[in-house]
Amino acid sequence: MALLELRKVDKFFDDFVAVDRVSLSIEEGEFFTIVGPSGSGKTTMIRMLVGMDKPTNGEILLRGKVINDVPANLRPTCMVFQSLALFPHMSVGANVEYSMKCKGVPKPERRRRAMHFLGIAHLPESYYDKPVTQCSGGERQRVAIARALAFDPEILFFDEPLSAIDYRLRKVLERELKDIQRATGKTFVYITHSLEEAMVMSDRIAVMQKGRIAQIGTPHEIYRSPTSHFVSEFMGEVNSFTVRPDGDGRLVDLKSGRTIITVPDATPADLKSGVLVVRPEDMLMGRQIPAGAACVLAGRIVNEYVLGSRVQYQVKAEEDLYLVEKIRAADDTETVGSEVEIGWKPADARIFAEPMQ
């Protein structure tokens, strides 16, 4: 039995459909992330899961029991908000102990457990008496996590809690959140628009589009085997081509008229026209291009972006721009202005029988 389940859940606001017939299940001990662009319905979804909003139709079940009408304060769940919602007049320890104090836990036991959760959240015991207003952004984030864990919920919900934190600290907290989830065995349900957060932390990801679930899968499945053009673009950069079959087992790029070799069983049987996508890291350049490449284009490098150990080139071929990404090497000769050939292997492309977004 799934720990948390949605069955054909809708949420209407007058005539606006925020969530449309969504069904999904979340397993106990799972780090489950819901991603999507603004307006896709992910915040409405988590508000229903927490109990802040009721579904218009459908059922939400916790361990098989319908909880549609159970208010948020009576559910065994806890929410970490984007704003964190810490009590500014309290110390770190008092914030962490708050839920235990409301339950009547004796003070010595509250302090002992608060120290335990501060340790789990990677905060030193000396922070117990520190005013929360004197904590940095990252420290306040850790306090909010410790306070949520002290509530001892079955499920912790997170509504974009890292969005206001600088990049380097966010990367640290991503790893710490995953470590905390594994150490505690708690079920985490996480909302974010950040693909990096979703890919780093999640066991599974649900991608939302216009109130519906576009795809659910592991980070690897979502990234490498998207089921739609929308998912492929949302989960990372792609090079896209509008194509049609030529009747001879190949595809024709409708814009340029070029013939593209493809893997026969990768092409939808009923394809009349659609979109072919290739990720930048699957694009090949120069001597990397093997015999039998799907398509070879002559172009010129117009931009170069250094991404740490990788480098990304923007190549102009005819009037189109393509992204090619590769591991940096000491013997690289390509630079802005270089004339190059680019291509890809047939098996590295994905084809969708749908119009380009």
PyMOL commands that set and color helices and strands:
alter all, ss='L'
color gray80, all
select helices_A, chain A and resi 42-50+72-74+92-102+107-120+125-129+132-134+137-150+167-184+195-201+219-224+229-234+264-266+280-282+286-288+346-348
alter helices_A, ss='H'
color red, helices_A
select strands_A, chain A and resi 4-13+16-26+31-35+57-62+65-66+77-80+155-159+187-192+204-209+212-217+239-245+251-253+259-260+274-278+284-285+295-307+310-317+320-327+339-344+350-352
alter strands_A, ss='S'
color yellow, strands_A
deselect
rebuild
show_as cartoon
